[in-house]
């Protein structure tokens, strides 16, 4: 009978630990908040203006890079 009580306690402890680990697994919200600029040509989300300039030069070399003032937060 003693082993049955140990098994139950171990199961409860494992459930509590699993609940703690499962709490904050997703980072999708933080990622979406960081990607605030969109390329005006292909609409890909980009983190900042310097990366947008690099993207435009590499992927859309014939188009002009829009000024940084177009992307300022309001």
C-alpha positions in Angstrom: 0.0 0.0 0.0 2.8 2.4 0.7 4.0 2.3 -3.0 0.5 3.5 -4.1 0.8 6.7 -2.0 4.3 7.4 -3.3 3.1 6.9 -6.9 0.2 9.4 -6.3 2.5 12.0 -4.8 5.0 11.6 -7.6 2.2 12.1 -10.2 0.9 15.2 -8.4 4.5 16.7 -8.2 5.0 16.0 -12.0 1.7 17.7 -12.9 2.7 20.8 -10.9 6.1 21.0 -12.6 4.6 20.4 -16.1 2.1 23.3 -15.4 4.9 25.6 -14.5 6.8 24.8 -17.7 3.8 25.1 -20.0 3.0 28.7 -18.9 4.9 31.0 -21.2 6.1 29.1 -24.2 5.1 31.3 -27.1 7.1 34.3 -28.3 4.8 35.3 -31.2 3.5 38.4 -29.5 7.0 39.7 -28.8 8.2 38.9 -32.3 5.2 40.8 -33.9 5.8 43.8 -31.7 9.5 44.0 -32.8 8.6 43.9 -36.6 7.1 47.3 -37.1 8.2 48.4 -40.6 6.8 46.8 -43.8 8.5 46.9 -47.1 6.3 49.0 -49.4 7.1 46.7 -52.4 6.7 43.1 -51.0 5.1 43.9 -47.6 7.6 41.8 -45.6 7.8 42.8 -41.9 11.2 44.3 -40.9 12.6 45.3 -37.5 14.1 48.7 -38.3 14.9 51.2 -41.0 18.6 50.1 -41.5 17.4 46.6 -42.3 14.8 48.0 -44.6 17.6 49.9 -46.5 19.6 46.7 -46.8 16.5 44.8 -47.9 15.6 47.3 -50.6 19.1 47.4 -52.0 19.3 43.6 -52.2 15.8 42.6 -53.2 14.4 45.7 -55.0 17.5 47.5 -56.5 15.5 49.4 -59.1 13.2 51.0 -56.6 14.2 54.0 -54.4 14.4 53.6 -50.7 11.6 55.6 -49.0 12.8 58.2 -46.5 12.9 57.3 -42.8 10.2 59.9 -42.0 7.7 57.7 -43.8 8.1 55.1 -41.1 8.1 57.2 -38.0 5.6 56.1 -35.3 2.7 58.4 -34.8 
